[in-house]
Every structure is written in C-alpha cells, then in structure tokens.
C-alpha cells in the first residue's frame, strides 16, 4: 500500500484494461434494510456515488410498494437524481406497470429480474420461470421500441437454497431466452454466494458456445463463502468487463435467507486498481461515502477495504 492508501499496481496480462462497475447499493443494498431510509438520504447517496466516479448507479426499483417497502418512494427519489450528467441511472421494473411508472419519469435504462430456478421464480415473482419470461416480453419489446437499454438479471445461477446446485445448462437456457427477448445485457447472479472460479468459467464458456457473447454479460457475486473476488478475477480472465458491486457491501436478497452481502465496491476497486485496471473511481471518495452511509444506518460497513482505510485515517 502506498502513502495515499491505494494499492501498488502490478498489472496482469490478458485482463481487460478497463472495467465498468455497475453500482447496485442504492437499490439492491437498501432494499434489504429493515428500516426505511429517508428519500433525501437515498438521493444524497446516489449523488455521492456519482461524485466518487461511478458512471452507472442503479437508483431504485419500481415494484409494488408492499413488495419492497424500502423502495416505495421511487417516484419521489428518481426526479432528485436525474440532474446527474454522464451517469447512467438504471431502475428495476418487474412488469409493464412498473415500466410505465419509470418511463413517465424519464428513465432510459431499465432492468428485469428473472430466475434460473423454478422455486425462486415462484417465491420472488409468484410465477414459473416461463411465466416470468412471458411477463418480461412486452416490457422488453416496448423498451427496445423506445431505444431504452435493458438489463436482464438472472438469479440463482450457481446454487439455490431450495433446489441445491443449479445445472449449467439450465442457466444457459434461461439466459439465452433473455437474450432472445432483447436484453442488451445479462447479469449472472450468484445469489447465495456458492460459486467458485471453475464454475464461473464453465458457465461463461457454455454461454458463449450457445451464442451469448461475453460482451453482453455482467457478473453479480455475493461473498457468503469469501469467493466473490476470486470469482470476479475468473470472470475478468474470461473477458467480462462489467461487474456488479454494492458500496460498503450493502445488500443481500430478501427472498433468499442464506444470501449475505453483495461484493463491496471498495473491495472490488482495490483489487482492480492493484491489477492496473481502470475504473474511473476515486477510492477515497467512495470509502468516505460508505462510511457516511454506515453512519446513516447506525452500523459499521462490512467492507474490509472500508474498515481498513477508515481506521488508517
């Protein structure tokens, strides 16, 4: 570590020169909080993340308020962050009603949330996998007709707490269908954090073999078994250039009780910068943002990098 609290760079060969971090803290992180965070705090969180150099910040979710009460203020929040220039602000929409709400406020990037397993599809969306894909179809079609970018989240890509290990071919089948619907990007979710690097590489290779290009893939790892960074490195070796992360390690999954927090953005940035990979993120500002948010939540950040750098000060 150098005197500024940044990692020394030792660039590795055959890795992407730049990675786009898809910051999910304001949505995937805060939706799991027991307390409802005030709208003005959420808006400041998004602004602070953008000020730290993050160019994609997932702002909120236009789901029914009773499903995710922590994000029931989507209509109030989104107009408070649209002043950000050069920052993509994707929002989650589960169906056409959510799409209408988001587009009415000017959203230009949306995400739908699917599952690779039947049990989780029923618990999360009260539908089978096929029924959920059918629900997404008109949403994606309308978005593409209006030149709106569409991300498809795919949960339980490696393991499911009810069904156990998930066969790779099963994940590939649903991912291909999302791609066929018109999703510009597919985020592969290790929802309960059981993936290992070899499993990640095998899934990515089989997706490529079935016509889903690496350029259309993102990875979304949880750190239940401490494998999130190792899995990310494996994805980078394969050529993936979009990685989901949550500032301060906030979040998990409200419908999967064995899921722990997301990969912390600071931990990811520390590794990427050490590898000489550009992110555009100011690690000091990002750490300060997570320390501030931890104060709002009344507990310390679970991110090891946040703890190390804030204690150093």
Buried (B, 14 or more C-beta within 10 A) or exposed (E): EEEEBBBEEEEEEEBBEEBBBBBBBBBBBBBBBEEEBEBEEBBBBBBBBBBBBBBBBBBBBBBEEEBBEBBBBBBEBBEBBBEBEEBBBBBBBBBEEBBEBBBEBEBBBBBBBBBBBBBBBBBBBEBEBEEBBEBBBEBBEBBBEEEBBBBBBBBBBBBBBEBEEBEBEBBBEBBBBBBEBBBBBBBBBBBBBBBBBEBBBEBBEBBBEEEBEBEBBBBBBBBBBEBBBBBBBBBBBBBBBBBBBBBBBBBBBBBBEBBBBBBBBBBBBBBBBBBBBEBEBBBBBBBBBBBBBBEBBEEBBBBBBBBBBBEEE
